[in-house]
Amino acid sequence: MVELNEEVKKLHLEELEPLDLSKCHTVSDIVQGMSHCSFGARMVGEVANTLESLISRENKPAIIYDGKRNTHLGRLLERMKARGWFKTIVLPETYANKKRSPEKNVVVIGLFSERHEDAIYKRPERAIFINQFEIARPGQVRDGYFPDVIFTDQRYAIPILFHTLEERLDGRQIAIPEFIEELKKYGGLAYHVAKGAENFLKMVQDKNCTKFLTISGAMTIAKMGLIFCDLIDAGMVDYVAATGALMAHGLVESVGLKHYKYDPKYSDDELADLKLNRVTDTLEPDSNLDHIEDIINKILDIIDGSKPTSPSVLHRMIGVHLSENYPNERGILKSAYEKNVPVVVPAFVDSELGNDAYTHNLKRLKEGRKKIMMDMELDTKVLLDLMTNAILAGIFTIGGGVPRNNTQNVAPLIEIINNRLRLNLKQTMFFYGTRMAPDAMHYGHLGGCSYNENKSWRKMDLRGSFVEVKGDATKILPFIAKYALERKAA
């Protein structure tokens, strides 16, 4: 285990833990695991813990809600009040017009008029905000620090919180398949999460389907890495495309090293002096990356420079090393090697592993050895071969970026090859697709690009089955993955 230096130890940083779905059987189990993760997952986990504490006090919190009371969400809030968890449910206007507010703590759900914001922001001792519009008290949310908020559709967040509190306070458990089915009635993001889970299950249950997983965003440092291991181990993934950063941070986790929760009392200048690299609300010590560099250099050192190689070959070699030297640890590259799943990083130079490879080549030049040449076309051939040999193809998309675009681009590439070179490769398009990303399409970047748009490029089969889940994957992936893992194993 790599030791932190003494100065860093004095900070008493909180260790984060990978979310292990094998230990999760209920909604509350997953939410508890999320409290030790990063980004949106942590929002959900920490708010659930806070609410449990507030509800257990004599002076119950109030709900401020301006939505319709006769919807499934409105009726669920009434059930929470009827359980005695909340003292009252009031309109923002009613709360603002009270001469005094006996409720010291409030949960503000959804939108409210700016006419009432002064009262909502200033009166409560503690206010929890749940909405998809990133509305909270001025100064409550800072760079890398977002306490007492869940920024997502309340129609998704509140059912999660309800079943978590129901188990913790009343002992009533709900399994994930039942929860996913229930989500449909709430509409909005909740509905699309349920449909996305069902569509992903349909894809992985289809024995004729070759399954492509694309990942962007900091999903491994978000502590979602074991979920991808689970999917690979269960035979739900035949090909992985990711960013280099995902593989680097995941490799840190694979050898038993730790990431830490960011404490905003330390400035980024201080973190720089301590060589603690911040990824939003999470810290990656330089000592982790130095340790990884030692491992990578041992692997790079045995590569024959007389012929080109590729990222998928390097990743497979790393997988071998992990399997042989870290048999009790889990990691994406280890699982991928053991299940013979190629892992490609189309933008390989944009990563810590790319930095290691470049630096290693400089060392080779100084020693008079041949450089390692990364030939990205070798991995293009891996993708082409899988796609043209597939009976059906499915894609599970997390985020956008190069991993998604490079993978989807295989269908137009086949079309171009056939047209320009008069070849007869099998023209395969994606038949299944489940995508999760929070981005709106009007921004014009790939995270918001719809599967429908991809049909115009002949990337997606017009007869296929596609679901778009517009939300933060760290809040959504654990439930979709657990649903598919349980239903497929049943």
ROFIFI-76423 format. One line per 4 residues: number of its first residue (from 1); their letters; for each residue x, y, z of C-alpha. Coordinates in steps of 0.001 Angstrom, whole numbers, plus 524288, in hexadecimal, padded with zeros to 5 digits. Example, Ala and Ser with C-alpha at 12.3 -4.5 7.8 and 13.67 -1.06 7.14 Angstrom:
BEGIN
1 = as = 8300C 7EE6C 81E78 ~ 83566 7FBDC 81BE4
! end
This chain:
BEGIN
1 = mvel = 80000 80000 80000 ~ 8052E 80D85 7FC68 ~ 806B0 81633 80862 ~ 80244 82453 80852
5 = neev = 80C7C 82DE2 80D11 ~ 80B72 832E7 81AFA ~ 80655 84045 816E0 ~ 7FB2F 83A29 80F50
9 = kklh = 7F805 830DB 81A83 ~ 7F5D1 83C90 82367 ~ 7EA78 840E2 81ACE ~ 7E288 83512 81F77
13 = leel = 7DC4A 83348 8122D ~ 7D091 82A4B 810CF ~ 7D35D 81E28 808CB ~ 7C9AA 81B48 7FDFC
17 = epld = 7C4E5 80D8C 7FB26 ~ 7C145 80702 7EE49 ~ 7B2C0 803F9 7ED59 ~ 7B1C2 7F52F 7EE61
21 = lskc = 7A4A5 7F0AF 7E90F ~ 7A6FD 7E2CC 7EDCC ~ 7A4E4 7E807 7FB8E ~ 798A3 7EFAF 7F7BF
25 = htvs = 78B4B 7E942 7F7C7 ~ 7821A 7F4AC 7F9EF ~ 780CF 802F5 7F629 ~ 785ED 806EC 8038C
29 = divq = 791FA 7FE51 801D7 ~ 79576 80509 7F518 ~ 792F1 81292 7FA9E ~ 79B91 80FBB 8065C
33 = gmsh = 7A664 80B8A 7FD18 ~ 7A479 817EA 7F51A ~ 7A760 8203B 80119 ~ 7B592 81BC7 8002F
37 = csfg = 7B6A2 81EAA 7F196 ~ 7B857 82B6F 7EA20 ~ 7B089 8355C 7E254 ~ 7A1D2 83367 7E10B
41 = armv = 7A1FF 82630 7E7D1 ~ 7A76B 82CA0 7F3F9 ~ 79CB8 836EF 7F358 ~ 79262 82C55 7F46A
45 = geva = 79971 82492 7FEEB ~ 79CAE 8301C 8079A ~ 78F29 8364F 806A2 ~ 78904 82941 80A55
49 = ntle = 791BF 82896 81665 ~ 78EA0 836B3 819F4 ~ 77FFE 834B0 8186F ~ 7806E 82888 820EF
53 = slis = 786EF 83099 82B8E ~ 77D9F 83C32 82A6B ~ 77167 833C6 82A29 ~ 775BE 82CB3 83678
57 = renk = 77535 83969 83E46 ~ 7698F 83E8A 845AF ~ 7685F 84AF3 83D82 ~ 76554 84508 8302C
61 = paii = 76967 84BE7 823A3 ~ 75F9C 85200 81A48 ~ 75E2D 84FC2 80BB4 ~ 75D18 85BA7 802EB
65 = ydgk = 756D1 8574E 7F635 ~ 74FDE 85EF4 7EB8E ~ 74C4A 85334 7E334 ~ 73F5B 84C73 7E0DC
69 = rnth = 73A1A 844A0 7EC51 ~ 73203 83B16 7E419 ~ 73DAA 83522 7DCF1 ~ 744DE 828C8 7E0F1
73 = lgrl = 74FD1 83162 7E643 ~ 7465D 83A0E 7EDB8 ~ 73FBF 82E39 7F3C3 ~ 74CEF 82866 7F768
77 = lerm = 7507C 834DA 7FEAF ~ 74388 833F7 805F1 ~ 74702 825FC 809D6 ~ 75403 82ACD 80F24
81 = karg = 74CDA 834FC 81742 ~ 742CE 82AEC 81BCD ~ 74DF0 82240 8209E ~ 751A5 82D3D 829DA
85 = wfkt = 75E71 82FFB 822EE ~ 75AD5 83E08 81FB3 ~ 752C7 847B1 8276E ~ 74C1F 84E20 81BEB
89 = ivlp = 74C19 85042 80D3E ~ 74AC0 85EA0 809DA ~ 74AAB 866F5 7FDB3 ~ 75639 87038 7FC1C
93 = etya = 74CBB 87B94 7FD48 ~ 746FC 8766D 809F1 ~ 75480 8746A 80F9C ~ 758EA 88203 80B93
97 = nkkr = 74CBF 8888E 8114B ~ 74E00 88247 81EA0 ~ 751F4 88C34 828E5 ~ 75A21 881CB 82F55
101 = spek = 75E74 8745D 82ADA ~ 75F48 86A5B 835D1 ~ 76596 86058 82CAE ~ 77439 86245 82DB3
105 = nvvv = 776CD 858BB 82295 ~ 77035 8580C 8154D ~ 770C5 84FE1 808FB ~ 76E49 8584A 7FCFE
109 = iglf = 7696C 85019 7F1A6 ~ 7692E 85555 7E3C8 ~ 7679B 86358 7DF4A ~ 762B4 86F31 7E6A1
113 = serh = 760A4 87D61 7E2F7 ~ 76B6D 8872D 7E557 ~ 76112 88EE5 7ECEB ~ 7628E 884DA 7F7C0
117 = edai = 770F6 881E3 7F6DB ~ 7757F 88B33 80197 ~ 76D4A 88415 80BBE ~ 7712A 876A9 806C0
121 = ykrp = 77F8E 87A23 80661 ~ 78073 8818E 81346 ~ 776A7 87C13 81D09 ~ 77A42 86DAC 81E9D
125 = erai = 785F9 86987 8267D ~ 787C6 85EAE 81C9B ~ 781B8 85D4E 80F28 ~ 782C1 85189 80625
129 = finq = 78013 8546B 7F7C8 ~ 77B86 84A03 7EE32 ~ 779EF 84E90 7E029 ~ 77FE8 84D10 7D2A5
133 = feia = 7826C 85B97 7D109 ~ 78E2B 85CAB 7DA50 ~ 786C9 865EA 7E33D ~ 78BDB 8673A 7F12D
137 = rpgq = 78F18 871D2 7FAEB ~ 79914 87BA2 7F5D4 ~ 7A664 8768F 7F9D5 ~ 7A14A 86945 7FE15
141 = vrdg = 7A72D 86299 7F251 ~ 7B54E 86546 7EF13 ~ 7BF77 85FC1 7E5FB ~ 7C0C5 851A7 7EA55
145 = yfpd = 7B784 8531D 7F5E2 ~ 7A8D8 85104 7F574 ~ 7A2DF 84DB4 802B5 ~ 7943C 84BDA 804B0
149 = vift = 79095 84BA5 7F654 ~ 78C55 84193 7EC67 ~ 78C98 84775 7DEEF ~ 783AA 83E72 7D75B
153 = dqry = 7755D 83CD9 7D3F0 ~ 76DC4 83C08 7E0B0 ~ 76504 831AB 7DA96 ~ 770EB 828D2 7DAFA
157 = aipi = 77790 82D8E 7E76F ~ 76BC9 82D2B 7F088 ~ 76822 81ECA 7EDF9 ~ 77652 81B2C 7F0C5
161 = lfht = 77630 822D2 7FD7C ~ 768CC 81DA1 80152 ~ 76CB7 80F60 80045 ~ 779C7 811E7 806DA
165 = leer = 7733A 8186A 81279 ~ 7685B 80E55 812B3 ~ 7724C 80384 81496 ~ 77AA7 80AD7 81E67
169 = ldgr = 76F70 8101D 8269F ~ 764AE 80609 824C3 ~ 76C22 7F9DD 8209F ~ 764CA 7F85E 813B5
173 = qiai = 76DFB 7F42F 808D8 ~ 76C40 7F512 7FA38 ~ 77437 7ED2E 7F089 ~ 779A9 7F3AF 7E468
177 = pefi = 770E8 7ED07 7DA2D ~ 764C5 7F137 7E19C ~ 76A28 7FEF3 7E325 ~ 76D21 8002E 7D497
181 = eelk = 75F48 7FC09 7D139 ~ 759C7 8060F 7DABB ~ 761C1 81128 7D4DA ~ 759D5 810DF 7C846
185 = kygg = 74E03 81759 7CE7D ~ 75538 823A9 7D292 ~ 75883 82857 7C4EC ~ 76437 8309F 7C11D
189 = layh = 771A1 82B39 7C408 ~ 76BF1 8206C 7CC9B ~ 76456 81AF2 7C115 ~ 77017 81B6E 7B811
193 = vakg = 778E9 814D4 7C20E ~ 76F2B 8099B 7C2D1 ~ 76E04 80888 7B40E ~ 77CCE 8097A 7B2B3
197 = aenf = 77E8E 7FE5E 7BC65 ~ 774DB 7F5DE 7B509 ~ 77B23 7F8E9 7A7F9 ~ 788CA 7F5EB 7AD0F
201 = lkmv = 783C6 7E903 7B276 ~ 77DB3 7E5CE 7A546 ~ 78AD5 7E84C 79ED3 ~ 792DE 7DFE2 7A817
205 = qdkn = 788E8 7D4D5 7A7AB ~ 78969 7D42D 798CA ~ 792F3 7C92A 795F0 ~ 794E8 7CE2C 78820
209 = ctkf = 79950 7DBA2 78CC2 ~ 7A76B 7E047 78D77 ~ 7A7BD 7EA7B 79831 ~ 7AFFA 7F6ED 79775
213 = ltis = 7B21D 7FF2F 7A3BE ~ 7B6D5 80D33 7A245 ~ 7BA9E 81547 7AE29 ~ 7BE96 82364 7AFB0
217 = gamt = 7BEA1 82C28 7BB94 ~ 7C5DB 82930 7C826 ~ 7BE5B 81CBE 7CAFC ~ 7C977 81527 7D15D
221 = iakm = 7CDA7 82008 7DA7F ~ 7BF07 8214A 7DD38 ~ 7C0A4 8138E 7E30E ~ 7B846 80CEB 7D8BC
225 = glif = 7C359 8040B 7D436 ~ 7BE73 7F781 7DA87 ~ 7B186 7F902 7D354 ~ 7B8B6 7F7DD 7C66C
229 = cdli = 7BFFD 7EC14 7CBC5 ~ 7B2DC 7E5F0 7CF1D ~ 7AD88 7E855 7C177 ~ 7B9A6 7E2A2 7BB12
233 = dagm = 7BA29 7D6F7 7C454 ~ 7ABC1 7D41D 7C1A4 ~ 7AE0E 7D38B 7B2E8 ~ 7A675 7E00F 7B063
237 = vdyv = 7B1AC 7E6E8 7A961 ~ 7B978 7E277 79D7A ~ 7C0E9 7EF0B 79AB8 ~ 7C49D 7FAFE 7A2D1
241 = aatg = 7C821 8087E 79DC5 ~ 7CBFF 8125E 7A819 ~ 7D41F 81E51 7AACB ~ 7E213 81C86 7AF25
245 = alma = 7DF33 82387 7BBE6 ~ 7D4D6 8194B 7BF1E ~ 7DEC3 80E7D 7BD6F ~ 7E93B 815C3 7C52D
249 = hglv = 7E075 818B3 7D0D4 ~ 7DAD9 80AFF 7D002 ~ 7E87B 80542 7D036 ~ 7EB21 80C9B 7DCD2
253 = esvg = 7DF59 805E7 7E2C7 ~ 7E361 7F8BB 7DD08 ~ 7EFD8 7F811 7E517 ~ 7E95E 7FBB8 7F1EA
257 = lkhy = 7EC9C 80A39 7F224 ~ 7E2FB 81460 7F724 ~ 7DC28 820A8 7F2B1 ~ 7D7AE 82AC7 7FC84
261 = kydp = 7CC71 83418 7FEC4 ~ 7CFBE 8424A 7FC38 ~ 7CEB5 84B70 807DB ~ 7CC27 85974 80328
265 = kysd = 7D372 85F5A 80EA4 ~ 7DFCE 85C3A 806FF ~ 7E23C 86504 7FB4D ~ 7E6B4 85FCD 7EE45
269 = dela = 7F396 866E0 7F08D ~ 7F583 85EEE 7FCF7 ~ 7F19C 8527A 7F5FC ~ 7FB7E 85576 7EB43
273 = dlkl = 8064B 856F0 7F56E ~ 80268 849E3 7FB4A ~ 8014D 84393 7EDD9 ~ 7F31F 84007 7EFF9
277 = nrvt = 7EC86 840E0 7E2C0 ~ 7DE2F 844CE 7E382 ~ 7D3CF 83EDC 7DAA6 ~ 7C7DF 84706 7DE63
281 = dtle = 7C4EF 841CE 7EC15 ~ 7CF3A 83711 7EC4C ~ 7DDEA 836CC 7EE7B ~ 7E7DA 82E75 7E735
285 = pdsn = 7F515 82EDA 7EE15 ~ 800F1 82FE4 7E54A ~ 80686 82467 7ECDD ~ 7FBDE 81BE2 7E6CD
289 = ldhi = 7FFBF 81FDF 7D918 ~ 80E35 81DF3 7DC31 ~ 80B47 8101D 7E0AD ~ 80389 80D80 7D451
293 = edii = 80EB5 812E0 7CC2C ~ 817D7 808BF 7D227 ~ 80E74 7FDDB 7CE43 ~ 80C61 8033B 7C08B
297 = nkil = 81B01 804D6 7BE43 ~ 81D53 7F682 7C193 ~ 81317 7F2BD 7B787 ~ 817A7 7FC6B 7AD29
301 = diid = 8258E 7F7B4 7AEF9 ~ 82259 7EA3A 7A98C ~ 81B71 7EF2E 79D51 ~ 82306 7EC88 790DC
305 = gskp = 8254C 7F98F 78A17 ~ 827B0 7F33A 77CE6 ~ 8192B 7F28E 779C4 ~ 80D97 7FB4E 77D03
309 = tsps = 8044E 7F87E 78819 ~ 7F781 7FE7C 78CA3 ~ 7F093 802E0 79915 ~ 7E85D 7F67C 79982
313 = vlhr = 7F4C7 7EE3B 7995D ~ 7FAB8 7F66F 7A44B ~ 7EE24 7F57D 7AC24 ~ 7EE13 7E6CE 7AA91
317 = migv = 7FC1A 7E637 7AF89 ~ 7F82D 7EE75 7BB3A ~ 7ECEC 7E50B 7BD81 ~ 7F670 7D998 7BD95
321 = hlse = 7FF03 7E0BC 7C773 ~ 7F361 7E3A3 7D03B ~ 7EE7F 7D5AF 7CF83 ~ 7FBC8 7D02C 7D322
325 = nypn = 80000 7DA22 7DD58 ~ 7F33C 7DEF8 7E35F ~ 7EAA8 7D2D3 7E3D8 ~ 7E26D 7D812 7EF1E
329 = ergi = 7DF7F 7E54B 7E8EC ~ 7D572 7E85D 7DE7B ~ 7D6DE 7F179 7D2EB ~ 7D181 7F402 7C558
333 = lksa = 7DDE1 7F007 7BE2C ~ 7DF42 7E3C0 7C669 ~ 7D135 7DFB4 7C3B3 ~ 7D29A 7E317 7B54C
337 = yekn = 7DECD 7DAA5 7B3F8 ~ 7D87F 7CF38 7BB0A ~ 7CC48 7D00D 7B27B ~ 7D3E6 7D2F9 7A5EF
341 = vpvv = 7CD49 7E022 7A405 ~ 7D54A 7EA43 79C7C ~ 7D69D 7F7A3 7A2DA ~ 7D9BB 802AA 79978
345 = vpaf = 7DCE4 810D8 79C57 ~ 7DB7D 81815 78F68 ~ 7E16A 824A2 79500 ~ 7EC93 81D87 79BB0
349 = vdse = 7F5DC 8292F 79C9F ~ 7EBDE 830A1 7A4C3 ~ 7EE6E 82940 7B15E ~ 7F80E 8260E 7BC1A
353 = lgnd = 7FB08 81923 7B530 ~ 7FDCC 820D9 7A8CE ~ 8070B 8297A 7B095 ~ 80DCE 81D60 7B5F1
357 = ayth = 80F64 81790 7A852 ~ 814E5 8244A 7A2CA ~ 81E7B 825C3 7AE19 ~ 8227E 81789 7ACBF
361 = nlkr = 82571 819CE 79E63 ~ 82E4A 82544 7A1CF ~ 8358B 81C21 7AAFD ~ 836B3 8121A 7A006
365 = lkeg = 83C76 81C51 796E6 ~ 846A3 81FF7 7A11A ~ 84A20 81193 7A24E ~ 84AE4 80FA5 793A0
369 = rkki = 83F00 806A8 79349 ~ 833DA 806B3 78985 ~ 827F0 80E96 78D65 ~ 81AD9 80838 78FCA
373 = mmdm = 811C8 80C18 784B1 ~ 80349 80CB5 78801 ~ 7FBE2 8096F 77B8E ~ 7EDBC 80D65 77DEF
377 = eldt = 7E977 80685 7716D ~ 7EC28 7F976 777F5 ~ 7E120 7FC6D 78171 ~ 7D88D 80131 77645
381 = kvll = 7DA24 7F39A 77081 ~ 7D60B 7ED8A 77D91 ~ 7C9AF 7F5C0 77D1F ~ 7C71F 7F2BB 76EBC
385 = dlmt = 7C8E1 7E42C 77098 ~ 7BF88 7E3B3 77C1B ~ 7B551 7EBCB 77515 ~ 7B5CE 7E4BB 76805
389 = nail = 7B51B 7D779 76EC1 ~ 7A9B4 7DB4F 77760 ~ 79C1C 7D603 774A4 ~ 796A1 7E18D 77C40
393 = agif = 79DE6 7ECB5 782F1 ~ 79A1C 7F439 78F17 ~ 7A03E 8002A 7955C ~ 79FDA 8044F 7A39A
397 = tigg = 7A3E1 8128A 7A3A9 ~ 7A873 81A1D 7AF99 ~ 7AB33 82843 7AC30 ~ 7B01F 82C7C 79EF3
401 = gvpr = 7BDBF 82FEB 79A6E ~ 7C751 8283A 79239 ~ 7C3C4 81ABB 797C4 ~ 7B5C0 81C1C 7934A
405 = nntq = 7B8B2 82293 7864B ~ 7C396 81952 7828B ~ 7BB1E 80D70 78569 ~ 7AEE9 8126F 77E8E
409 = nvap = 7B724 816B8 7730D ~ 7B9D2 8088F 76F6C ~ 7AD1F 80791 767A4 ~ 7B048 8132F 75EB1
413 = liei = 7BE35 80DF5 75D9C ~ 7B916 800F4 75870 ~ 7B075 8084F 74ED0 ~ 7BBF2 810A0 74A21
417 = innr = 7C4E3 804D5 7488F ~ 7BAAB 7FD93 740A7 ~ 7B781 8094B 737F2 ~ 7C55B 80DFD 73563
421 = lrln = 7CC80 8011C 734B5 ~ 7C189 7F8EA 72EE5 ~ 7C269 7EF56 73A2C ~ 7B731 7E7C5 73FD7
425 = lkqt = 7B8A0 7E8DC 74E9F ~ 7AC55 7E5C7 7561C ~ 7A512 7F2AC 75814 ~ 7A1BC 7F1E0 76686
429 = mffy = 79B1C 7FCBE 76E3E ~ 797D5 7FD4A 77CA3 ~ 78ACC 7F6DC 77F82 ~ 78A45 7F98A 78E23
433 = gtrm = 78E65 805AD 79567 ~ 78D1D 80B0D 7A32F ~ 79388 8181D 7A5B2 ~ 7952D 81FEC 7B220
437 = apda = 79A72 82DC1 7B1EE ~ 7951F 83A5F 7B7C8 ~ 797D4 842FD 7AC0C ~ 78D94 84A37 7A42D
441 = mhyg = 78E60 84889 79580 ~ 78DED 85734 792D6 ~ 79BD4 858B5 79809 ~ 7A059 85193 78BE1
445 = hlgg = 7AA35 84872 79217 ~ 7AA57 839BB 791AB ~ 7A54C 83773 79F72 ~ 7982B 83CF3 79B45
449 = csyn = 797BC 836AA 78DDD ~ 78BD0 82DD8 78CCC ~ 78B26 8202F 78745 ~ 780F9 82568 77DC2
453 = enks = 78B17 82EA0 77820 ~ 7943E 82311 7768A ~ 78A0B 81C31 76E3E ~ 78C02 826A2 763E0
457 = wrkm = 79A4B 8228E 7633A ~ 79674 81434 761C8 ~ 79CB1 81122 76EE5 ~ 7901F 80C54 77521
461 = dlrg = 786A6 8028C 76F4D ~ 77973 80909 76CC9 ~ 772C3 7FCA8 771C9 ~ 77ABF 7FC5A 77E50
465 = sfve = 777C5 7FEB3 78CA8 ~ 77D9B 80B18 79293 ~ 77BB4 81262 79F62 ~ 78166 81F82 7A349
469 = vkgd = 7833E 82200 7B1E6 ~ 78683 8305A 7B3AF ~ 78D21 8309D 7C0E1 ~ 799B8 82F2C 7C899
473 = atki = 79EAB 82148 7C707 ~ 7A418 820A3 7D4DF ~ 79622 821D4 7D9FD ~ 7904D 8188C 7CFE9
477 = lpfi = 79A11 80DFC 7CC0D ~ 799DC 806B6 7D92B ~ 78B37 80442 7D827 ~ 78B2D 8009F 7C9B7
481 = akya = 796D8 7F798 7CB58 ~ 7917A 7F0EB 7D789 ~ 78450 7EF01 7D0EF ~ 78A95 7E87B 7C517
485 = lerk = 793E1 7E033 7CD47 ~ 788C8 7DAF6 7D5BC ~ 77F18 7D8C8 7CABB ~ 7890C 7D252 7C1C8
489 = aa = 78D62 7C921 7CCAA ~ 77F62 7C589 7D053
! end
